[in-house]
């Protein structure tokens, strides 16, 4: 669908997913007006300083979602809301802020978007809302069991958004599978990305659990394709308010299976499993049939072998060294936030220190 002249705002555009989304939208819609809004926590986390994703934008705005100016939304047709504190370890360390930034401010921006006449609001939710697995794949009507601050923030935001949708304001909550794959602002605090990094840096994948938890995965390029679909979704496809599991039924894996797949692609890698580990309750298989039915032209096209190869090749281009202590590097988001705090650049409340 053509987006010539469309004005699209992407919050959190300077993150792992956002950097890929910007590239995808610019490639698909050369004449669209793309605006980025980001506080810049991870602006410097580029894997290649010569590849700057924001050059593809018409405008980059630096700002905190906790002081989001409604004027930014003037004549905006669609909002892609990615801005969030983005994983379970960050949520554990910054629980109150996770709820404030991920939920309260998401609802604030959505309300301002509706007030400003925005037509489509796309919210990046997560399959982590399902929490604990049973024998059945979770569909959109399955009970929710959010086990972490991050997951709870997604559940609360979805609930708050429902009351804002109407015939003039279409809301799509994309319950994404766990992200993976290469990005200009790579994260290695994601399970498949971590396994590939371990394989290259140590020649060994250490599974901290017993390897049995289930995870659905989705390459970040396919996440961008899904966001593209949601930007243009009409209310007659799924209603004015839609929650949809976003991923592929082919990409439900046990953690041990993921490690073995990496091992099969990157030869000579050892795997160790902690058979004595306490059960990891964060385990869920997800049914993506609804997404397959309503978005047939935006289905995932990446396969896991390709994602592993792209990660490995990208890390090699970065001169990723044997023995690299990547878990304490700029490639792990919690490490970045801790470093910015320890250097005095961020306050305890994660505001930029202007002093």
C-alpha positions as CSV (number, residue, x, y, z in Angstrom):
1,X,0.0,0.0,0.0
2,X,1.4,3.4,-1.0
3,X,2.5,5.8,1.8
4,X,3.3,8.7,-0.5
5,X,2.9,11.8,1.6
6,X,2.1,9.9,4.8
7,X,3.6,11.3,8.0
8,X,4.7,8.6,10.4
9,X,6.1,9.2,13.9
10,X,8.3,6.4,15.4
11,X,9.0,6.7,19.1
12,X,12.1,4.8,20.3
13,X,13.5,4.9,16.8
14,X,17.1,4.8,18.1
15,X,16.8,1.4,19.5
16,X,17.4,-2.2,18.3
17,X,14.0,-2.6,16.6
18,X,13.5,1.1,15.7
19,X,16.7,1.3,13.7
20,X,15.5,-1.5,11.4
21,X,11.9,-0.1,11.2
22,X,13.2,3.2,10.0
23,X,15.2,1.5,7.2
24,X,12.3,-0.7,6.2
25,X,9.8,2.2,6.0
26,X,12.2,4.4,4.1
27,X,12.9,1.6,1.6
28,X,9.2,0.8,1.1
29,X,8.0,4.4,1.1
30,X,10.7,6.8,-0.3
31,X,8.4,9.9,-0.2
32,X,6.9,9.3,3.3
33,X,7.6,11.9,6.0
34,X,9.4,9.9,8.8
35,X,9.9,11.5,12.2
36,X,11.8,10.0,15.0
37,X,11.3,10.7,18.7
38,X,13.9,9.2,21.2
39,X,15.6,10.1,24.4
40,X,18.9,8.8,23.0
41,X,19.9,6.4,25.7
42,X,21.3,4.0,23.1
43,X,22.1,6.5,20.3
44,X,25.8,5.7,20.6
45,X,25.3,1.9,20.5
46,X,26.0,1.7,16.8
47,X,27.8,-1.4,15.5
48,X,29.3,0.7,12.7
49,X,29.9,4.4,13.3
50,X,29.6,5.0,9.5
51,X,26.0,3.6,9.4
52,X,23.7,6.1,11.0
53,X,20.0,5.0,10.7
54,X,18.6,8.5,11.4
55,X,20.0,9.8,8.1
56,X,16.9,8.2,6.6
57,X,14.5,10.3,8.6
58,X,13.1,13.7,7.6
59,X,13.5,14.8,11.2
60,X,14.9,13.5,14.5
61,X,13.5,14.8,17.8
62,X,15.4,14.1,21.0
63,X,13.0,14.0,24.0
64,X,11.8,11.9,26.9
65,X,8.4,10.3,26.6
66,X,7.7,11.6,30.1
67,X,7.5,15.1,28.7
68,X,6.1,14.3,25.2
69,X,4.9,17.5,23.4
70,X,1.6,17.1,21.7
71,X,2.8,19.5,19.0
72,X,5.0,16.7,17.6
73,X,1.9,15.0,16.4
74,X,0.7,17.7,14.2
75,X,-0.5,16.3,10.9
76,X,0.8,12.8,11.8
77,X,-1.1,10.0,10.2
78,X,0.4,7.0,12.1
79,X,2.4,6.5,15.3
80,X,4.7,3.5,15.8
81,X,5.2,3.4,19.5
82,X,8.4,1.4,20.4
83,X,9.8,3.6,23.2
84,X,10.1,1.5,26.4
85,X,12.5,0.1,29.0
86,X,12.9,-3.0,27.0
87,X,13.5,-6.2,28.9
88,X,13.2,-8.2,32.1
89,X,16.5,-7.4,33.8
90,X,15.9,-3.6,33.3
91,X,12.4,-4.1,34.6
92,X,13.7,-5.8,37.7
93,X,16.2,-3.0,38.4
94,X,13.9,-0.2,37.5
95,X,10.4,-1.6,38.3
96,X,8.6,1.7,39.0
97,X,10.1,3.4,36.0
98,X,9.2,0.5,33.8
99,X,5.5,0.9,34.7
100,X,5.7,4.7,34.3
101,X,7.6,4.8,31.0
102,X,6.1,1.6,29.4
103,X,2.5,2.0,30.5
104,X,1.6,5.4,31.8
105,X,3.5,7.3,29.1
106,X,2.3,5.0,26.4
107,X,-1.3,5.8,27.3
108,X,-0.5,9.5,27.5
109,X,1.0,9.5,24.0
110,X,-1.9,7.5,22.6
111,X,-4.4,10.0,24.1
112,X,-2.5,12.9,22.6
113,X,-2.3,11.1,19.3
114,X,-6.1,10.6,19.3
115,X,-6.6,14.3,20.2
116,X,-4.3,15.3,17.3
117,X,-6.3,13.3,14.7
118,X,-3.8,10.5,14.2
119,X,-5.5,7.6,12.4
120,X,-3.4,4.6,13.3
121,X,-1.5,3.8,16.6
122,X,0.8,0.8,16.6
123,X,1.9,-0.5,20.0
124,X,4.8,-2.9,20.4
125,X,3.5,-5.4,22.9
126,X,5.0,-8.8,23.8
127,X,4.1,-12.5,24.0
128,X,5.8,-12.4,27.4
129,X,2.3,-11.5,28.7
130,X,1.5,-15.2,28.6
131,X,4.1,-16.1,31.2
132,X,3.8,-19.8,32.0
133,X,3.3,-22.6,29.4
134,X,0.9,-25.5,29.5
135,X,0.4,-28.0,26.7
136,X,-1.6,-25.6,24.5
137,X,-0.3,-22.9,22.3
138,X,-1.4,-19.5,23.6
139,X,-3.8,-17.6,21.3
140,X,-5.1,-14.0,21.9
141,X,-7.9,-15.3,24.1
142,X,-5.7,-17.3,26.4
143,X,-5.3,-16.2,30.1
144,X,-2.5,-13.9,30.8
145,X,0.2,-14.6,33.4
146,X,2.7,-11.8,33.3
147,X,5.6,-12.8,35.5
148,X,7.9,-9.7,35.2
149,X,7.5,-5.9,35.5
150,X,8.1,-5.7,31.7
151,X,5.3,-8.1,30.9
152,X,3.0,-6.5,33.4
153,X,3.6,-3.1,31.8
154,X,2.5,-4.5,28.5
155,X,-0.7,-6.0,29.9
156,X,-1.6,-2.8,31.6
157,X,-1.0,-0.7,28.4
158,X,-3.1,-3.0,26.3
159,X,-6.0,-2.7,28.7
160,X,-5.7,1.1,28.8
161,X,-5.5,1.4,25.0
162,X,-8.7,-0.5,24.4
163,X,-10.9,2.4,25.6
164,X,-9.3,4.9,23.3
165,X,-10.0,3.1,20.0
166,X,-12.9,4.1,17.9
167,X,-13.9,4.5,14.2
168,X,-11.4,7.4,13.8
169,X,-8.5,6.0,15.8
170,X,-7.4,2.4,14.9
171,X,-5.1,0.8,17.5
172,X,-3.0,-2.4,16.8
173,X,-1.3,-4.1,19.7
174,X,1.4,-6.4,18.2
175,X,2.2,-9.1,20.7
176,X,5.6,-9.8,19.3
177,X,7.6,-13.0,19.7
178,X,11.0,-12.6,21.2
179,X,13.2,-10.5,18.9
180,X,16.3,-11.7,17.3
181,X,18.6,-10.9,14.3
182,X,21.1,-8.2,13.3
183,X,20.5,-4.5,13.6
184,X,22.5,-1.3,13.3
185,X,22.0,-1.0,17.1
186,X,22.5,-4.7,17.9
187,X,21.4,-6.1,21.3
188,X,23.0,-9.3,22.7
189,X,20.6,-9.5,25.7
190,X,18.2,-11.6,23.6
191,X,18.3,-15.3,23.6
192,X,19.3,-16.2,20.1
193,X,21.6,-13.2,19.7
194,X,23.3,-14.2,23.0
195,X,23.8,-17.8,21.8
196,X,25.5,-16.7,18.6
197,X,27.7,-14.2,20.5
198,X,28.7,-17.0,22.9
199,X,29.4,-19.4,20.1
200,X,31.7,-16.8,18.4
201,X,33.4,-15.4,21.5
202,X,33.8,-18.6,23.6
203,X,33.0,-21.5,21.3
204,X,30.5,-22.6,23.9
205,X,26.8,-21.9,24.7
206,X,26.0,-22.0,28.3
207,X,22.3,-22.5,29.0
208,X,21.5,-21.2,32.4
209,X,18.2,-23.2,32.6
210,X,17.6,-26.8,32.0
211,X,16.9,-25.9,28.3
212,X,13.2,-26.9,28.3
213,X,11.5,-23.4,28.4
214,X,9.6,-22.5,25.2
215,X,10.1,-19.3,23.3
216,X,8.6,-18.0,20.1
217,X,11.1,-15.9,18.1
218,X,10.9,-13.4,15.3
219,X,13.6,-11.7,13.3
220,X,13.7,-8.0,13.7
221,X,13.3,-7.5,9.9
222,X,10.0,-9.4,10.1
223,X,9.0,-7.3,13.0
224,X,9.4,-4.2,10.7
225,X,7.2,-5.9,8.1
226,X,4.5,-6.4,10.7
227,X,4.7,-2.8,11.8
228,X,4.4,-1.8,8.2
229,X,1.1,-3.8,8.0
230,X,-0.2,-2.3,11.2
231,X,0.4,1.3,10.1
232,X,-2.0,0.7,7.2
233,X,-4.5,-1.6,8.9
234,X,-8.1,-0.6,8.4
235,X,-10.7,-1.2,11.1
236,X,-12.6,-3.6,8.8
237,X,-9.6,-5.9,9.2
238,X,-9.7,-6.9,12.9
239,X,-11.7,-4.0,14.3
240,X,-10.7,-0.5,15.6
241,X,-8.9,-2.2,18.5
242,X,-6.8,-5.3,17.8
243,X,-4.5,-7.5,19.8
244,X,-2.6,-10.0,17.6
245,X,0.1,-12.4,18.3
246,X,2.8,-11.5,15.9
247,X,5.3,-14.1,14.7
248,X,5.3,-17.5,13.0
249,X,4.1,-20.9,14.2
250,X,7.4,-22.3,12.7
251,X,9.4,-20.3,15.2
252,X,8.3,-21.8,18.5
253,X,11.5,-23.3,20.0
254,X,12.7,-24.8,23.2
255,X,15.8,-23.0,24.5
256,X,17.8,-26.2,24.0
257,X,16.6,-26.5,20.4
258,X,17.8,-22.9,19.7
259,X,21.3,-23.7,21.1
260,X,21.4,-26.9,19.0
261,X,20.4,-24.9,15.9
262,X,23.2,-22.4,16.4
263,X,25.6,-25.3,16.9
264,X,24.5,-26.9,13.6
265,X,25.1,-23.6,11.7
266,X,28.3,-22.5,13.5
267,X,30.3,-25.7,13.7
268,X,32.6,-26.7,16.6
269,X,30.4,-25.1,19.3
270,X,29.8,-26.9,22.6
271,X,26.6,-26.7,24.6
272,X,26.3,-26.9,28.4
273,X,23.0,-27.2,30.1
274,X,22.3,-26.6,33.8
275,X,20.2,-29.7,34.6
276,X,20.1,-28.6,38.3
277,X,18.6,-25.2,37.5
278,X,15.2,-24.3,39.1
279,X,12.4,-24.4,36.4
280,X,12.2,-21.2,34.4
281,X,8.5,-20.2,34.6
282,X,8.9,-17.9,31.6
283,X,7.9,-20.5,29.1
284,X,5.2,-20.3,26.4
285,X,4.3,-21.6,23.0
286,X,2.2,-19.2,21.0
287,X,-0.4,-19.6,18.2
288,X,0.1,-17.1,15.4
289,X,-2.8,-18.2,13.3
290,X,-4.7,-14.9,13.5
291,X,-1.8,-12.9,12.2
292,X,-1.3,-15.4,9.4
293,X,-5.0,-15.0,8.4
294,X,-5.3,-11.3,8.5
295,X,-1.8,-10.2,7.3
296,X,-1.1,-12.7,4.5
297,X,1.2,-10.3,2.6
298,X,3.3,-9.4,5.7
299,X,4.2,-12.8,7.0
300,X,7.7,-13.5,8.3
301,X,10.1,-14.4,5.5
302,X,13.3,-14.9,7.5
303,X,14.3,-18.4,8.5
304,X,16.3,-19.1,11.6
305,X,19.4,-20.3,9.8
306,X,19.5,-17.0,7.8
307,X,19.2,-15.0,11.1
308,X,22.0,-16.9,12.7
309,X,24.3,-16.4,9.6
310,X,23.4,-12.6,9.5
311,X,24.2,-12.3,13.2
312,X,27.5,-14.2,12.9
313,X,28.6,-12.3,9.8
314,X,27.7,-9.0,11.4
315,X,29.6,-9.8,14.6
316,X,32.6,-10.8,12.6
317,X,32.5,-7.5,10.7
318,X,32.6,-5.8,14.1
319,X,35.8,-7.7,14.9
320,X,34.0,-9.5,17.7
321,X,36.9,-11.1,19.5
322,X,37.3,-14.4,21.2
323,X,36.6,-14.1,24.9
324,X,34.8,-10.8,24.4
325,X,33.0,-9.8,27.6
326,X,30.0,-8.7,25.7
327,X,27.6,-9.0,28.6
328,X,29.2,-5.9,30.2
329,X,29.4,-4.0,27.0
330,X,27.3,-1.5,25.0
331,X,25.6,-4.5,23.3
332,X,23.6,-5.1,26.5
333,X,21.0,-2.5,27.4
334,X,21.1,-2.8,31.2
335,X,24.9,-2.4,31.0
336,X,24.5,0.8,29.0
337,X,22.0,2.3,31.5
338,X,24.2,1.4,34.4
339,X,27.2,3.0,32.7
340,X,25.4,6.2,32.0
341,X,24.3,6.4,35.6
342,X,27.7,5.6,37.0
343,X,29.3,8.3,34.8
344,X,26.8,10.8,36.1
345,X,25.1,11.3,32.7
346,X,21.8,9.9,33.9
347,X,20.0,10.5,37.2
348,X,18.5,7.8,39.4
349,X,15.2,8.5,37.6
350,X,16.9,8.0,34.2
351,X,16.7,11.6,33.2
352,X,19.7,13.2,31.4
353,X,21.7,15.2,33.9
354,X,22.0,18.7,32.5
355,X,24.4,19.9,35.2
